Amino acid sequence: MATKTSGASPDKRRKYDEAFKAEALRLASESRSTQAAARQLGISPKLLYRWQQAQLVAEVGSVEVARDPEVRALRAANKRLAQELDILKKALVIFGQLTP
């Protein structure tokens, strides 16, 4: 994995590069469970949740907006609709191949 240990730090915290974080966030977004994604990557779920929160704040610009329940609900609905659209696109390809 893309981890490196810091020799100067006595607490032996691991540092993760941006590529690893991006891949972890992608995996978490595709997974049904952030905890399962964290287990698969061998990292703490709390760390992955923090990375998700930081990504959300970077996207919307402020912590207050990121924590707004309405914004969270709209983002969840948007994610669900994007998944439904992907499923429908795949179904079109499958049924398009079956028709004579």
Rosetta silent file (secondary structure, phi, psi, omega in degrees, C-alpha in Angstrom):
SEQUENCE: MATKTSGASPDKRRKYDEAFKAEALRLASESRSTQAAARQLGISPKLLYRWQQAQLVAEVGSVEVARDPEVRALRAANKRLAQELDILKKALVIFGQLTP
SCORE:     score description
SCORE:     0.000 S_00000001
   1 L     0.000  173.286 -175.462    0.000    0.000    0.000 S_00000001
   2 L   -92.709   53.413  178.899    0.993    3.609   -0.251 S_00000001
   3 E  -111.061  154.165  174.221    1.929    4.062    3.356 S_00000001
   4 E  -142.835  142.608 -179.788    5.140    5.256    4.815 S_00000001
   5 E   -94.797  148.534 -179.056    6.266    5.377    8.390 S_00000001
   6 L   -97.007  116.947 -178.059    7.813    8.429    9.894 S_00000001
   7 L   -74.489  -24.433 -176.720   11.149    7.674   11.567 S_00000001
   8 L   -80.673  -20.161 -175.391   11.314   11.008   13.402 S_00000001
   9 L   -91.247  123.346 -178.906    8.005   10.605   15.206 S_00000001
  10 L   -71.475  -20.418 -178.283    8.151    8.549   18.416 S_00000001
  11 L   -84.822   -1.412  173.781    4.407    7.734   18.277 S_00000001
  12 L    56.741   40.011  175.209    4.907    5.853   14.966 S_00000001
  13 L   -72.303  140.014  177.030    1.936    7.404   13.178 S_00000001
  14 E   -85.303  144.794  175.867    1.591    6.348    9.598 S_00000001
  15 E  -109.667  137.208 -179.633    1.422    8.980    6.905 S_00000001
  16 E  -114.805  135.001  179.599   -0.694    8.373    3.818 S_00000001
  17 L   -78.030  167.998 -175.835   -0.042   10.064    0.510 S_00000001
  18 H   -63.022  -33.782  179.384   -2.751   11.868   -1.453 S_00000001
  19 H   -64.168  -41.548  178.485   -3.087    9.028   -3.976 S_00000001
  20 H   -65.047  -43.478  179.049   -3.891    6.556   -1.188 S_00000001
  21 H   -61.412  -43.616  179.644   -6.408    8.961    0.348 S_00000001
  22 H   -62.377  -42.369  179.061   -8.103    9.513   -3.018 S_00000001
  23 H   -66.697  -39.601  178.435   -8.334    5.765   -3.626 S_00000001
  24 H   -63.802  -42.580  178.873   -9.674    5.202   -0.091 S_00000001
  25 H   -66.440  -37.410  177.136  -12.340    7.883   -0.584 S_00000001
  26 H   -64.630  -45.759  179.451  -13.313    6.387   -3.948 S_00000001
  27 H   -62.223  -41.533  179.761  -13.611    2.923   -2.420 S_00000001
  28 H   -65.300  -37.317 -179.564  -15.652    4.276    0.497 S_00000001
  29 H   -70.864  -29.852  178.823  -18.022    6.098   -1.846 S_00000001
  30 H   -83.969  -18.827 -177.807  -18.579    2.939   -3.886 S_00000001
  31 L   -86.208  155.073  175.622  -18.994    0.769   -0.815 S_00000001
  32 L   -75.925  -24.625 -174.706  -22.202    0.461    1.172 S_00000001
  33 L  -130.667  124.981  176.135  -20.261    0.770    4.413 S_00000001
  34 H   -66.017  -35.732  179.082  -17.428    3.149    5.219 S_00000001
  35 H   -64.335  -40.511  178.344  -16.401    0.815    8.025 S_00000001
  36 H   -64.975  -40.116  177.992  -16.134   -2.118    5.619 S_00000001
  37 H   -63.500  -41.606  179.154  -14.037   -0.024    3.247 S_00000001
  38 H   -63.518  -42.799  178.309  -11.752    0.992    6.120 S_00000001
  39 H   -61.277  -42.395 -179.633  -11.335   -2.638    7.184 S_00000001
  40 H   -62.579  -35.265 -179.526  -10.510   -3.627    3.616 S_00000001
  41 H   -85.713  -13.160 -179.464   -7.838   -0.918    3.479 S_00000001
  42 L    76.764   31.237  178.338   -6.482   -1.717    6.937 S_00000001
  43 L  -124.134  167.646 -179.857   -7.115    1.757    8.352 S_00000001
  44 L   -72.000  136.146  175.454   -9.248    3.126   11.154 S_00000001
  45 H   -59.041  -34.775  178.740  -12.868    3.932   10.227 S_00000001
  46 H   -61.659  -39.128  178.594  -12.506    7.194   12.184 S_00000001
  47 H   -64.083  -43.634  179.529   -9.620    8.205    9.934 S_00000001
  48 H   -65.459  -39.294  176.026  -11.662    7.479    6.812 S_00000001
  49 H   -61.732  -40.344  177.744  -14.610    9.447    8.223 S_00000001
  50 H   -63.332  -41.495  178.064  -12.267   12.395    8.851 S_00000001
  51 H   -63.656  -39.738  178.222  -11.001   12.228    5.266 S_00000001
  52 H   -63.648  -43.015  179.687  -14.595   12.159    4.008 S_00000001
  53 H   -63.895  -42.201  178.775  -15.489   15.182    6.132 S_00000001
  54 H   -63.863  -39.499  177.910  -12.426   17.080    4.895 S_00000001
  55 H   -64.699  -42.193  179.573  -13.321   16.253    1.293 S_00000001
  56 H   -63.985  -43.638  178.546  -16.880   17.459    1.827 S_00000001
  57 H   -62.706  -39.929  178.894  -15.719   20.709    3.415 S_00000001
  58 H   -64.525  -35.265 -178.805  -13.334   21.256    0.496 S_00000001
  59 H   -73.357  -42.242 -174.849  -16.179   20.713   -1.982 S_00000001
  60 H   -96.047  -16.778  173.054  -18.761   22.986   -0.347 S_00000001
  61 L    97.261  -14.573  178.189  -16.408   25.556    1.138 S_00000001
  62 L  -154.304  153.269 -179.964  -17.420   25.629    4.799 S_00000001
  63 H   -66.945  -38.306 -177.826  -17.938   23.346    7.764 S_00000001
  64 H   -62.110  -44.833  179.045  -21.382   24.824    8.482 S_00000001
  65 H   -66.645  -39.858 -179.201  -22.687   24.021    5.004 S_00000001
  66 H   -62.702  -31.985 -178.172  -21.115   20.555    5.114 S_00000001
  67 H   -92.484   -4.086 -179.524  -22.945   19.765    8.358 S_00000001
  68 L   -63.476  125.506 -177.746  -26.299   21.196    7.246 S_00000001
  69 H   -59.547  -35.392  179.856  -28.859   18.349    7.324 S_00000001
  70 H   -66.417  -41.562  178.236  -30.525   19.564    4.143 S_00000001
  71 H   -63.737  -42.640  179.052  -27.233   19.547    2.248 S_00000001
  72 H   -62.014  -42.040  179.611  -26.475   16.051    3.557 S_00000001
  73 H   -65.656  -41.285  179.205  -29.913   14.807    2.483 S_00000001
  74 H   -66.332  -38.818  177.694  -29.545   16.332   -0.972 S_00000001
  75 H   -65.689  -39.738  178.461  -26.083   14.803   -1.424 S_00000001
  76 H   -64.762  -42.599  178.336  -27.423   11.379   -0.384 S_00000001
  77 H   -64.639  -40.532  178.612  -30.328   11.693   -2.827 S_00000001
  78 H   -62.399  -42.344  178.624  -27.951   12.776   -5.564 S_00000001
  79 H   -63.281  -44.212  179.841  -25.711    9.755   -4.920 S_00000001
  80 H   -62.272  -43.523 -179.895  -28.701    7.398   -4.970 S_00000001
  81 H   -66.531  -35.940  176.982  -29.985    8.862   -8.245 S_00000001
  82 H   -64.467  -39.717  177.267  -26.534    8.592   -9.832 S_00000001
  83 H   -65.439  -41.785  178.148  -26.428    4.902   -8.863 S_00000001
  84 H   -62.428  -40.222  178.893  -29.913    4.350  -10.310 S_00000001
  85 H   -62.862  -42.033  177.739  -28.843    6.052  -13.536 S_00000001
  86 H   -61.580  -41.539  179.251  -25.807    3.758  -13.809 S_00000001
  87 H   -63.398  -44.112 -179.732  -28.040    0.713  -13.314 S_00000001
  88 H   -65.565  -37.267  176.921  -30.466    1.906  -15.985 S_00000001
  89 H   -62.777  -43.055  178.855  -27.621    2.554  -18.437 S_00000001
  90 H   -64.817  -38.952  179.066  -26.325   -0.982  -17.901 S_00000001
  91 H   -64.856  -38.903  177.286  -29.831   -2.378  -18.356 S_00000001
  92 H   -61.448  -40.953  179.084  -30.186   -0.510  -21.661 S_00000001
  93 H   -65.630  -44.239 -178.979  -26.950   -2.027  -22.910 S_00000001
  94 H   -64.661  -48.792 -177.286  -28.016   -5.524  -21.848 S_00000001
  95 H   -72.327  -27.448  175.639  -31.521   -5.288  -23.322 S_00000001
  96 H   -66.371  -30.255  179.159  -30.208   -3.598  -26.438 S_00000001
  97 H   -80.801  -22.586 -176.592  -28.041   -6.642  -27.096 S_00000001
  98 H   -84.298  -25.285 -176.785  -30.922   -9.082  -26.557 S_00000001
  99 L   -76.136  140.476 -177.072  -33.358   -7.616  -29.082 S_00000001
 100 L   -74.629    0.000    0.000  -33.178   -9.119  -32.595 S_00000001
